């Protein structure tokens, strides 16, 4: 794996030092993830150097200027497969259409349709690999409404309005994306006026977050390509109230409710109140959430077979 070098933490500091010693067009390698990870300031410029050492049969390209990376792989005459995880076309690092009819895998039908409409490709849809039963399934005390990632793109302002109008309901906002000093100061200032909201630090153990969650809210303003936290919560029978943006309706399915984030606040309040207070309604949606999380398209063997097919298509297409 090769990726951009992040400057924070031990790995970042180590990588920065090594990259200064070995030069711009090379990459530092570590095994902190259990496999070799090559980290470079500019991955596209270091790709040829890395590929000569790793000698891959196939390169899967995802996120952060993927067009720039894919072109470099094509120039090296190596099969390439695009992994489409968002619809941020302005972050492509080039014209996606210039890659031709490149094989692609998308994480939702929403993502696949957007790329097909914009660039004429026909992505295979493989939903995110989520080891739900091991990493996320838990018994929940059903004591709060949870928002993961209190960022404006994720609908934190709408979530705060819900909390403001429901002072009797505890909310838990779980940090994910790093907040700038200004963003953190603004958020903390707003939360001082809302004592029913707890701000929890980022964690790798989401099971402990879901163990206290009764309802997950995902009021995104952003076009989510899928909405992974939705499925994570549903493994524990936690219903979701989400916006109807992007791939969220696919992720929610029958295990929750989707609403227009720009619609009337009263609609969100009504659904939240009903789901919080109506035990029969909650039980029905909870059961639907758990069932939907166990759907065939999220099963490991099903996804494994699809990935094998995608790999084969990319390699065969390169040889033809």
Phi and psi in degrees as GROMACS dihedral restraints (atoms count N, CA, C in turn):
[ dihedral_restraints ]
;  ai    aj    ak    al  type     phi  dphi    fc
    3     4     5     6     1  -125.6    20    10
    4     5     6     7     1   136.6    20    10
    6     7     8     9     1  -149.2    20    10
    7     8     9    10     1   175.4    20    10
    9    10    11    12     1   -72.5    20    10
   10    11    12    13     1   144.8    20    10
   12    13    14    15     1   -82.8    20    10
   13    14    15    16     1   120.4    20    10
   15    16    17    18     1   -92.2    20    10
   16    17    18    19     1   136.8    20    10
   18    19    20    21     1   -78.5    20    10
   19    20    21    22     1   -13.2    20    10
   21    22    23    24     1   -81.6    20    10
   22    23    24    25     1   154.4    20    10
   24    25    26    27     1    74.5    20    10
   25    26    27    28     1  -178.9    20    10
   27    28    29    30     1   -62.4    20    10
   28    29    30    31     1   -46.1    20    10
   30    31    32    33     1   -61.1    20    10
   31    32    33    34     1   -42.9    20    10
   33    34    35    36     1   -64.2    20    10
   34    35    36    37     1   -45.2    20    10
   36    37    38    39     1   -64.4    20    10
   37    38    39    40     1   -41.9    20    10
   39    40    41    42     1   -62.6    20    10
   40    41    42    43     1   -46.0    20    10
   42    43    44    45     1   -63.5    20    10
   43    44    45    46     1   -39.5    20    10
   45    46    47    48     1   -61.7    20    10
   46    47    48    49     1   -43.6    20    10
   48    49    50    51     1   -64.3    20    10
   49    50    51    52     1   -47.0    20    10
   51    52    53    54     1   -63.4    20    10
   52    53    54    55     1   -43.1    20    10
   54    55    56    57     1   -65.9    20    10
   55    56    57    58     1   -31.6    20    10
   57    58    59    60     1   -66.7    20    10
   58    59    60    61     1   -34.0    20    10
   60    61    62    63     1   -77.4    20    10
   61    62    63    64     1   -36.8    20    10
   63    64    65    66     1   -94.3    20    10
   64    65    66    67     1   -17.0    20    10
   66    67    68    69     1   108.9    20    10
   67    68    69    70     1   162.8    20    10
   69    70    71    72     1   -62.2    20    10
   70    71    72    73     1   -39.6    20    10
   72    73    74    75     1   -92.1    20    10
   73    74    75    76     1    19.9    20    10
   75    76    77    78     1  -122.3    20    10
   76    77    78    79     1  -178.1    20    10
   78    79    80    81     1  -144.7    20    10
   79    80    81    82     1   144.3    20    10
   81    82    83    84     1   -81.6    20    10
   82    83    84    85     1   144.0    20    10
   84    85    86    87     1  -118.1    20    10
   85    86    87    88     1   138.0    20    10
   87    88    89    90     1  -140.3    20    10
   88    89    90    91     1   167.0    20    10
   90    91    92    93     1  -122.2    20    10
   91    92    93    94     1    30.7    20    10
   93    94    95    96     1   -66.5    20    10
   94    95    96    97     1   -21.3    20    10
   96    97    98    99     1   -95.4    20    10
   97    98    99   100     1     2.5    20    10
   99   100   101   102     1    93.5    20    10
  100   101   102   103     1     1.1    20    10
  102   103   104   105     1  -151.1    20    10
  103   104   105   106     1   161.7    20    10
  105   106   107   108     1   -67.3    20    10
  106   107   108   109     1   128.6    20    10
  108   109   110   111     1  -122.6    20    10
  109   110   111   112     1   121.3    20    10
  111   112   113   114     1   -97.9    20    10
  112   113   114   115     1   125.7    20    10
  114   115   116   117     1  -120.3    20    10
  115   116   117   118     1   129.5    20    10
  117   118   119   120     1  -140.1    20    10
  118   119   120   121     1   153.6    20    10
  120   121   122   123     1   -62.1    20    10
  121   122   123   124     1   -41.4    20    10
  123   124   125   126     1  -130.2    20    10
  124   125   126   127     1    89.1    20    10
  126   127   128   129     1   -53.5    20    10
  127   128   129   130     1   -37.3    20    10
  129   130   131   132     1   -62.2    20    10
  130   131   132   133     1   -36.4    20    10
  132   133   134   135     1   -76.5    20    10
  133   134   135   136     1   -23.3    20    10
  135   136   137   138     1   -97.5    20    10
  136   137   138   139     1    -1.6    20    10
  138   139   140   141     1   -62.7    20    10
  139   140   141   142     1   -45.9    20    10
  141   142   143   144     1   -62.2    20    10
  142   143   144   145     1   -43.1    20    10
  144   145   146   147     1   -61.6    20    10
  145   146   147   148     1   -42.2    20    10
  147   148   149   150     1   -70.4    20    10
  148   149   150   151     1   -43.3    20    10
  150   151   152   153     1   -60.9    20    10
  151   152   153   154     1   -38.0    20    10
  153   154   155   156     1   -63.1    20    10
  154   155   156   157     1   -26.8    20    10
  156   157   158   159     1   -88.4    20    10
  157   158   159   160     1   -34.1    20    10
  159   160   161   162     1   -92.7    20    10
  160   161   162   163     1   -31.0    20    10
  162   163   164   165     1    51.5    20    10
  163   164   165   166     1    63.2    20    10
  165   166   167   168     1   -75.5    20    10
  166   167   168   169     1   152.3    20    10
  168   169   170   171     1   -83.5    20    10
  169   170   171   172     1   -22.8    20    10
  171   172   173   174     1  -155.1    20    10
  172   173   174   175     1   142.7    20    10
  174   175   176   177     1  -115.8    20    10
  175   176   177   178     1   126.1    20    10
  177   178   179   180     1   -99.8    20    10
  178   179   180   181     1   125.3    20    10
  180   181   182   183     1  -110.2    20    10
  181   182   183   184     1   131.8    20    10
  183   184   185   186     1  -147.7    20    10
  184   185   186   187     1   145.1    20    10
  186   187   188   189     1    57.8    20    10
  187   188   189   190     1   160.5    20    10
  189   190   191   192     1    46.1    20    10
  190   191   192   193     1    89.6    20    10
  192   193   194   195     1    56.0    20    10
  193   194   195   196     1    52.4    20    10
  195   196   197   198     1   -65.6    20    10
  196   197   198   199     1   -29.6    20    10
  198   199   200   201     1   -66.1    20    10
  199   200   201   202     1   -42.6    20    10
  201   202   203   204     1   -60.0    20    10
  202   203   204   205     1   -43.6    20    10
  204   205   206   207     1   -66.5    20    10
  205   206   207   208     1   -46.4    20    10
  207   208   209   210     1   -61.8    20    10
  208   209   210   211     1   -39.4    20    10
  210   211   212   213     1   -62.2    20    10
  211   212   213   214     1   -40.2    20    10
  213   214   215   216     1   -62.9    20    10
  214   215   216   217     1   -40.2    20    10
  216   217   218   219     1   -65.6    20    10
  217   218   219   220     1   -44.2    20    10
  219   220   221   222     1   -59.7    20    10
  220   221   222   223     1   -39.6    20    10
  222   223   224   225     1   -65.6    20    10
  223   224   225   226     1   -25.1    20    10
  225   226   227   228     1   -86.9    20    10
  226   227   228   229     1     2.3    20    10
  228   229   230   231     1    62.7    20    10
  229   230   231   232     1    40.9    20    10
  231   232   233   234     1  -116.1    20    10
  232   233   234   235     1   138.6    20    10
  234   235   236   237     1   -57.3    20    10
  235   236   237   238     1   141.4    20    10
  237   238   239   240     1  -133.3    20    10
  238   239   240   241     1   142.3    20    10
  240   241   242   243     1  -128.3    20    10
  241   242   243   244     1   126.5    20    10
  243   244   245   246     1   -87.6    20    10
  244   245   246   247     1   130.6    20    10
  246   247   248   249     1  -107.3    20    10
  247   248   249   250     1   107.1    20    10
  249   250   251   252     1   -93.9    20    10
  250   251   252   253     1   112.1    20    10
  252   253   254   255     1  -118.4    20    10
  253   254   255   256     1    -1.5    20    10
  255   256   257   258     1  -156.6    20    10
  256   257   258   259     1   176.4    20    10
  258   259   260   261     1  -120.5    20    10
  259   260   261   262     1    35.2    20    10
  261   262   263   264     1   -85.4    20    10
  262   263   264   265     1    77.6    20    10
  264   265   266   267     1   -63.3    20    10
  265   266   267   268     1   -25.2    20    10
  267   268   269   270     1   -74.6    20    10
  268   269   270   271     1    -5.4    20    10
  270   271   272   273     1  -106.0    20    10
  271   272   273   274     1    16.0    20    10
  273   274   275   276     1   -70.8    20    10
  274   275   276   277     1   -27.5    20    10
  276   277   278   279     1    74.2    20    10
  277   278   279   280     1    26.9    20    10
  279   280   281   282     1   151.9    20    10
  280   281   282   283     1   179.3    20    10
  282   283   284   285     1   -83.9    20    10
  283   284   285   286     1   112.8    20    10
  285   286   287   288     1   -57.7    20    10
  286   287   288   289     1   -37.0    20    10
  288   289   290   291     1   -61.4    20    10
  289   290   291   292     1   -24.0    20    10
  291   292   293   294     1   -67.7    20    10
  292   293   294   295     1   -14.4    20    10
  294   295   296   297     1   -80.0    20    10
  295   296   297   298     1    -8.1    20    10
  297   298   299   300     1    76.2    20    10
  298   299   300   301     1  -158.6    20    10
  300   301   302   303     1   -82.1    20    10
  301   302   303   304     1    65.5    20    10
  303   304   305   306     1   -77.4    20    10
  304   305   306   307     1   140.0    20    10
  306   307   308   309     1   -66.2    20    10
  307   308   309   310     1   139.3    20    10
  309   310   311   312     1  -138.7    20    10
  310   311   312   313     1   149.9    20    10
  312   313   314   315     1  -122.3    20    10
  313   314   315   316     1   130.1    20    10
  315   316   317   318     1  -113.1    20    10
  316   317   318   319     1   151.7    20    10
  318   319   320   321     1   -87.0    20    10
  319   320   321   322     1    -2.0    20    10
  321   322   323   324     1  -161.1    20    10
  322   323   324   325     1   164.2    20    10
  324   325   326   327     1   -67.9    20    10
  325   326   327   328     1   -31.9    20    10
  327   328   329   330     1   -59.1    20    10
  328   329   330   331     1   -50.2    20    10
  330   331   332   333     1   -61.7    20    10
  331   332   333   334     1   -45.5    20    10
  333   334   335   336     1   -60.2    20    10
  334   335   336   337     1   -43.8    20    10
  336   337   338   339     1   -65.6    20    10
  337   338   339   340     1   -38.4    20    10
  339   340   341   342     1   -65.2    20    10
  340   341   342   343     1   -42.1    20    10
  342   343   344   345     1   -70.9    20    10
  343   344   345   346     1   -37.4    20    10
  345   346   347   348     1   -64.1    20    10
  346   347   348   349     1   -42.6    20    10
  348   349   350   351     1   -67.6    20    10
  349   350   351   352     1   -38.8    20    10
  351   352   353   354     1   -82.2    20    10
  352   353   354   355     1   -35.3    20    10
  354   355   356   357     1  -129.9    20    10
  355   356   357   358     1    -1.0    20    10
  357   358   359   360     1    77.9    20    10
  358   359   360   361     1     5.2    20    10
  360   361   362   363     1   -80.5    20    10
  361   362   363   364     1   165.2    20    10
  363   364   365   366     1  -127.7    20    10
  364   365   366   367     1    78.3    20    10
  366   367   368   369     1   -66.2    20    10
  367   368   369   370     1   144.1    20    10
  369   370   371   372     1   -78.4    20    10
  370   371   372   373     1   139.1    20    10
  372   373   374   375     1   -98.1    20    10
  373   374   375   376     1   119.5    20    10
  375   376   377   378     1  -130.7    20    10
  376   377   378   379     1   114.6    20    10
  378   379   380   381     1   -66.3    20    10
  379   380   381   382     1   161.0    20    10
  381   382   383   384     1   -56.4    20    10
  382   383   384   385     1   143.7    20    10
  384   385   386   387     1   -78.2    20    10
  385   386   387   388     1   113.4    20    10
  387   388   389   390     1  -128.5    20    10
  388   389   390   391     1   112.1    20    10
  390   391   392   393     1   -81.3    20    10
  391   392   393   394     1    70.9    20    10
  393   394   395   396     1   -65.9    20    10
  394   395   396   397     1   -44.7    20    10
  396   397   398   399     1   -66.7    20    10
  397   398   399   400     1   -30.9    20    10
  399   400   401   402     1   -88.0    20    10
  400   401   402   403     1   -41.8    20    10
  402   403   404   405     1   -96.3    20    10
  403   404   405   406     1   -23.5    20    10
  405   406   407   408     1  -126.3    20    10
  406   407   408   409     1   -27.4    20    10
  408   409   410   411     1   -66.4    20    10
  409   410   411   412     1   128.5    20    10
  411   412   413   414     1  -154.6    20    10
  412   413   414   415     1   164.6    20    10
  414   415   416   417     1   -86.5    20    10
  415   416   417   418     1   127.1    20    10
  417   418   419   420     1  -106.1    20    10
  418   419   420   421     1   141.5    20    10
  420   421   422   423     1   -80.0    20    10
  421   422   423   424     1    -8.3    20    10
  423   424   425   426     1    54.4    20    10
  424   425   426   427     1    53.2    20    10
  426   427   428   429     1  -111.2    20    10
  427   428   429   430     1    -5.2    20    10
  429   430   431   432     1  -151.2    20    10
  430   431   432   433     1   170.5    20    10
  432   433   434   435     1  -103.1    20    10
  433   434   435   436     1   127.3    20    10
  435   436   437   438     1  -111.6    20    10
  436   437   438   439     1   134.7    20    10
  438   439   440   441     1  -117.2    20    10
  439   440   441   442     1   123.6    20    10
  441   442   443   444     1   -97.7    20    10
  442   443   444   445     1   123.0    20    10
  444   445   446   447     1    80.9    20    10
  445   446   447   448     1    80.7    20    10
  447   448   449   450     1   -76.5    20    10
  448   449   450   451     1    73.7    20    10
  450   451   452   453     1  -122.3    20    10
  451   452   453   454     1   152.2    20    10
  453   454   455   456     1   -61.1    20    10
  454   455   456   457     1   -35.1    20    10
  456   457   458   459     1   -63.9    20    10
  457   458   459   460     1   -29.0    20    10
  459   460   461   462     1   -91.0    20    10
  460   461   462   463     1     5.5    20    10
  462   463   464   465     1    86.1    20    10
  463   464   465   466     1    29.2    20    10
  465   466   467   468     1   -62.3    20    10
  466   467   468   469     1   -32.6    20    10
  468   469   470   471     1   -66.0    20    10
  469   470   471   472     1   -41.3    20    10
  471   472   473   474     1   -65.7    20    10
  472   473   474   475     1   -40.7    20    10
  474   475   476   477     1   -61.8    20    10
  475   476   477   478     1   -39.4    20    10
  477   478   479   480     1   -67.9    20    10
  478   479   480   481     1   -34.7    20    10
  480   481   482   483     1   -66.3    20    10
  481   482   483   484     1   -37.8    20    10
  483   484   485   486     1   -62.0    20    10
  484   485   486   487     1   -44.2    20    10
  486   487   488   489     1   -65.6    20    10
  487   488   489   490     1   -37.0    20    10
  489   490   491   492     1   -63.2    20    10
  490   491   492   493     1   -38.1    20    10
  492   493   494   495     1   -86.9    20    10
  493   494   495   496     1    -6.3    20    10
  495   496   497   498     1  -129.2    20    10
  496   497   498   499     1    64.9    20    10
  498   499   500   501     1   -64.4    20    10
  499   500   501   502     1   -16.3    20    10
  501   502   503   504     1   -85.1    20    10
  502   503   504   505     1    -6.9    20    10
  504   505   506   507     1  -105.9    20    10
  505   506   507   508     1   124.5    20    10
  507   508   509   510     1   -73.6    20    10
  508   509   510   511     1   138.0    20    10
  510   511   512   513     1  -119.1    20    10
  511   512   513   514     1   149.3    20    10
  513   514   515   516     1  -127.5    20    10
  514   515   516   517     1   116.2    20    10
  516   517   518   519     1   -99.5    20    10
  517   518   519   520     1   119.9    20    10
  519   520   521   522     1  -106.1    20    10
  520   521   522   523     1   119.8    20    10
  522   523   524   525     1   -66.4    20    10
  523   524   525   526     1   146.9    20    10
  525   526   527   528     1  -138.6    20    10
  526   527   528   529     1   -73.1    20    10
  528   529   530   531     1   -66.4    20    10
  529   530   531   532     1   139.5    20    10
  531   532   533   534     1   -60.8    20    10
  532   533   534   535     1   136.7    20    10
  534   535   536   537     1   -99.7    20    10
  535   536   537   538     1   139.2    20    10
  537   538   539   540     1   -68.4    20    10
  538   539   540   541     1   166.1    20    10
  540   541   542   543     1   -57.8    20    10
  541   542   543   544     1   -40.2    20    10
  543   544   545   546     1   -68.8    20    10
  544   545   546   547     1   -44.5    20    10
  546   547   548   549     1   -61.1    20    10
  547   548   549   550     1   -42.7    20    10
  549   550   551   552     1   -65.9    20    10
  550   551   552   553     1   -43.7    20    10
  552   553   554   555     1   -62.5    20    10
  553   554   555   556     1   -41.2    20    10
  555   556   557   558     1   -64.5    20    10
  556   557   558   559     1   -46.6    20    10
  558   559   560   561     1   -62.8    20    10
  559   560   561   562     1   -47.1    20    10
  561   562   563   564     1   -63.1    20    10
  562   563   564   565     1   -36.4    20    10
  564   565   566   567     1   -63.6    20    10
  565   566   567   568     1   -40.2    20    10
  567   568   569   570     1   -68.6    20    10
  568   569   570   571     1   -38.7    20    10
  570   571   572   573     1   -70.6    20    10
  571   572   573   574     1   -21.3    20    10
  573   574   575   576     1   -62.1    20    10
  574   575   576   577     1   -26.3    20    10
  576   577   578   579     1   -87.9    20    10
  577   578   579   580     1    -0.8    20    10
  579   580   581   582     1  -131.0    20    10
  580   581   582   583     1    80.5    20    10
  582   583   584   585     1   -66.5    20    10
  583   584   585   586     1   -12.5    20    10
  585   586   587   588     1   -86.4    20    10
  586   587   588   589     1     5.0    20    10
  588   589   590   591     1  -109.0    20    10
  589   590   591   592     1   125.9    20    10
  591   592   593   594     1  -101.0    20    10
  592   593   594   595     1   133.0    20    10
  594   595   596   597     1  -100.0    20    10
  595   596   597   598     1   115.2    20    10
  597   598   599   600     1  -104.3    20    10
  598   599   600   601     1   144.2    20    10
  600   601   602   603     1   -71.7    20    10
  601   602   603   604     1   161.1    20    10
  603   604   605   606     1   -58.3    20    10
  604   605   606   607     1   144.1    20    10
  606   607   608   609     1  -146.2    20    10
  607   608   609   610     1   150.5    20    10
  609   610   611   612     1   -86.8    20    10
  610   611   612   613     1   -14.6    20    10
  612   613   614   615     1  -101.5    20    10
  613   614   615   616     1    79.9    20    10
  615   616   617   618     1   -70.9    20    10
  616   617   618   619     1   -16.9    20    10
  618   619   620   621     1   -59.8    20    10
  619   620   621   622     1   -38.2    20    10
  621   622   623   624     1   -70.1    20    10
  622   623   624   625     1   -26.8    20    10
  624   625   626   627     1   -69.2    20    10
  625   626   627   628     1   -48.3    20    10
  627   628   629   630     1   -70.7    20    10
  628   629   630   631     1   -19.5    20    10
  630   631   632   633     1   -67.4    20    10
  631   632   633   634     1   -14.8    20    10
  633   634   635   636     1  -114.9    20    10
  634   635   636   637     1     0.7    20    10
  636   637   638   639     1   -90.1    20    10
  637   638   639   640     1   132.4    20    10
  639   640   641   642     1   -99.4    20    10
  640   641   642   643     1   -41.5    20    10
  642   643   644   645     1  -135.1    20    10
  643   644   645   646     1   134.4    20    10
  645   646   647   648     1   -99.7    20    10
  646   647   648   649     1   133.2    20    10
  648   649   650   651     1  -112.2    20    10
  649   650   651   652     1   141.4    20    10
  651   652   653   654     1  -138.8    20    10
  652   653   654   655     1    72.1    20    10
  654   655   656   657     1   -85.6    20    10
  655   656   657   658     1    46.3    20    10
  657   658   659   660     1   -56.9    20    10
  658   659   660   661     1   137.8    20    10
  660   661   662   663     1   -87.4    20    10
  661   662   663   664     1   -23.8    20    10
  663   664   665   666     1   -81.3    20    10
  664   665   666   667     1   152.2    20    10
  666   667   668   669     1   -80.0    20    10
  667   668   669   670     1    91.1    20    10
  669   670   671   672     1   -64.0    20    10
  670   671   672   673     1   133.7    20    10
  672   673   674   675     1   -72.0    20    10
  673   674   675   676     1   -32.3    20    10
  675   676   677   678     1  -142.0    20    10
  676   677   678   679     1   -75.4    20    10
  678   679   680   681     1   114.4    20    10
  679   680   681   682     1    66.7    20    10
  681   682   683   684     1   -60.1    20    10
  682   683   684   685     1   -39.6    20    10
  684   685   686   687     1   -61.7    20    10
  685   686   687   688     1   -26.7    20    10
  687   688   689   690     1   -59.6    20    10
  688   689   690   691     1   -50.9    20    10
  690   691   692   693     1   -67.4    20    10
  691   692   693   694     1   -39.8    20    10
  693   694   695   696     1   -54.9    20    10
  694   695   696   697     1   -46.1    20    10
  696   697   698   699     1   -68.4    20    10
  697   698   699   700     1   -39.5    20    10
  699   700   701   702     1   -65.0    20    10
  700   701   702   703     1   -25.1    20    10
  702   703   704   705     1   -59.3    20    10
  703   704   705   706     1   -25.9    20    10
  705   706   707   708     1  -100.9    20    10
  706   707   708   709     1    16.1    20    10
  708   709   710   711     1    71.9    20    10
  709   710   711   712     1    25.9    20    10
  711   712   713   714     1   -92.5    20    10
  712   713   714   715     1   115.4    20    10
  714   715   716   717     1   -70.1    20    10
  715   716   717   718     1   160.1    20    10
  717   718   719   720     1  -127.3    20    10
  718   719   720   721     1   138.0    20    10
  720   721   722   723     1  -111.8    20    10
  721   722   723   724     1   116.2    20    10
  723   724   725   726     1  -133.3    20    10
  724   725   726   727     1   164.3    20    10
  726   727   728   729     1   -77.4    20    10
  727   728   729   730     1   161.7    20    10
  729   730   731   732     1   -92.0    20    10
  730   731   732   733     1    27.9    20    10
  732   733   734   735     1   -88.6    20    10
  733   734   735   736     1   142.2    20    10
  735   736   737   738     1    57.0    20    10
  736   737   738   739     1  -132.8    20    10
  738   739   740   741     1   -90.0    20    10
  739   740   741   742     1     4.1    20    10
  741   742   743   744     1   -59.5    20    10
  742   743   744   745     1   -42.7    20    10
  744   745   746   747     1   -57.5    20    10
  745   746   747   748     1   -35.7    20    10
  747   748   749   750     1   -64.5    20    10
  748   749   750   751     1   -43.0    20    10
  750   751   752   753     1   -67.5    20    10
  751   752   753   754     1   -38.7    20    10
  753   754   755   756     1   -73.9    20    10
  754   755   756   757     1   -46.8    20    10
  756   757   758   759     1    55.3    20    10
  757   758   759   760     1  -142.1    20    10
  759   760   761   762     1   -78.8    20    10
  760   761   762   763     1    -2.9    20    10
  762   763   764   765     1   -90.8    20    10
  763   764   765   766     1    31.9    20    10
  765   766   767   768     1   169.8    20    10
  766   767   768   769     1  -163.4    20    10
  768   769   770   771     1  -128.7    20    10
  769   770   771   772     1   139.7    20    10
  771   772   773   774     1  -116.7    20    10
  772   773   774   775     1   138.3    20    10
  774   775   776   777     1  -135.9    20    10
  775   776   777   778     1   159.9    20    10
  777   778   779   780     1   -74.9    20    10
  778   779   780   781     1   119.4    20    10
  780   781   782   783     1   -66.7    20    10
  781   782   783   784     1   -17.8    20    10
  783   784   785   786     1   -98.0    20    10
  784   785   786   787     1     3.2    20    10
  786   787   788   789     1   -81.5    20    10
  787   788   789   790     1  -171.9    20    10
  789   790   791   792     1   -64.3    20    10
  790   791   792   793     1   134.8    20    10
  792   793   794   795     1   -59.6    20    10
  793   794   795   796     1   -32.0    20    10
  795   796   797   798     1   -59.0    20    10
  796   797   798   799     1   -32.2    20    10
  798   799   800   801     1   -66.4    20    10
  799   800   801   802     1   -42.1    20    10
  801   802   803   804     1   -67.2    20    10
  802   803   804   805     1   -41.9    20    10
  804   805   806   807     1   -64.3    20    10
  805   806   807   808     1   -40.0    20    10
  807   808   809   810     1   -63.3    20    10
  808   809   810   811     1   -44.3    20    10
  810   811   812   813     1   -67.7    20    10
  811   812   813   814     1   -40.6    20    10
  813   814   815   816     1   -64.2    20    10
  814   815   816   817     1   -46.6    20    10
  816   817   818   819     1   -61.5    20    10
  817   818   819   820     1   -44.4    20    10
  819   820   821   822     1   -64.1    20    10
  820   821   822   823     1   -45.1    20    10
  822   823   824   825     1   -68.2    20    10
  823   824   825   826     1   -31.4    20    10
  825   826   827   828     1   -73.7    20    10
  826   827   828   829     1   -36.2    20    10
  828   829   830   831     1  -105.6    20    10
  829   830   831   832     1   -27.3    20    10
  831   832   833   834     1   -91.2    20    10
  832   833   834   835     1   101.8    20    10
  834   835   836   837     1   -65.2    20    10
  835   836   837   838     1   -35.8    20    10
  837   838   839   840     1   -68.7    20    10
  838   839   840   841     1   -44.0    20    10
  840   841   842   843     1   -62.2    20    10
  841   842   843   844     1   -43.9    20    10
  843   844   845   846     1   -61.5    20    10
  844   845   846   847     1   -45.0    20    10
  846   847   848   849     1   -60.2    20    10
  847   848   849   850     1   -41.0    20    10
  849   850   851   852     1   -64.6    20    10
  850   851   852   853     1   -46.5    20    10
  852   853   854   855     1   -70.6    20    10
  853   854   855   856     1   -32.8    20    10
  855   856   857   858     1   -63.3    20    10
  856   857   858   859     1   -45.4    20    10
  858   859   860   861     1   -64.0    20    10
  859   860   861   862     1   -40.3    20    10
  861   862   863   864     1   -65.1    20    10
  862   863   864   865     1   -37.9    20    10
  864   865   866   867     1   -63.0    20    10
  865   866   867   868     1   -45.9    20    10
  867   868   869   870     1   -64.2    20    10
  868   869   870   871     1   -41.4    20    10
  870   871   872   873     1   -64.8    20    10
  871   872   873   874     1   -43.0    20    10
  873   874   875   876     1   -65.7    20    10
  874   875   876   877     1   -34.4    20    10
  876   877   878   879     1   -66.6    20    10
  877   878   879   880     1   -21.0    20    10
  879   880   881   882     1   -96.8    20    10
  880   881   882   883     1    17.0    20    10
  882   883   884   885     1   -64.2    20    10
  883   884   885   886     1   154.0    20    10
  885   886   887   888     1   -56.7    20    10
  886   887   888   889     1   -35.3    20    10
  888   889   890   891     1   -68.8    20    10
  889   890   891   892     1   -10.5    20    10
  891   892   893   894     1  -103.7    20    10
  892   893   894   895     1     1.3    20    10
  894   895   896   897     1   -75.7    20    10
  895   896   897   898     1   139.8    20    10
  897   898   899   900     1   -58.0    20    10
  898   899   900   901     1   -47.1    20    10
  900   901   902   903     1   -64.6    20    10
  901   902   903   904     1   -39.4    20    10
  903   904   905   906     1   -62.6    20    10
  904   905   906   907     1   -47.2    20    10
  906   907   908   909     1   -67.5    20    10
  907   908   909   910     1   -37.8    20    10
  909   910   911   912     1   -58.9    20    10
  910   911   912   913     1   -44.9    20    10
  912   913   914   915     1   -64.8    20    10
  913   914   915   916     1   -38.9    20    10
  915   916   917   918     1   -65.7    20    10
  916   917   918   919     1   -40.6    20    10
  918   919   920   921     1   -64.6    20    10
  919   920   921   922     1   -40.6    20    10
  921   922   923   924     1   -59.9    20    10
  922   923   924   925     1   -41.4    20    10
  924   925   926   927     1   -63.8    20    10
  925   926   927   928     1   -42.5    20    10
  927   928   929   930     1   -63.5    20    10
  928   929   930   931     1   -41.7    20    10
  930   931   932   933     1   -60.6    20    10
  931   932   933   934     1   -44.8    20    10
  933   934   935   936     1   -63.2    20    10
  934   935   936   937     1   -42.1    20    10
  936   937   938   939     1   -61.3    20    10
  937   938   939   940     1   -43.5    20    10
  939   940   941   942     1   -65.0    20    10
  940   941   942   943     1   -41.8    20    10
  942   943   944   945     1   -72.1    20    10
  943   944   945   946     1   -42.1    20    10
  945   946   947   948     1   -63.6    20    10
  946   947   948   949     1   -41.1    20    10
  948   949   950   951     1   -64.5    20    10
  949   950   951   952     1   -33.1    20    10
  951   952   953   954     1   -69.8    20    10
  952   953   954   955     1   -35.5    20    10
  954   955   956   957     1   -77.5    20    10
  955   956   957   958     1   -26.6    20    10
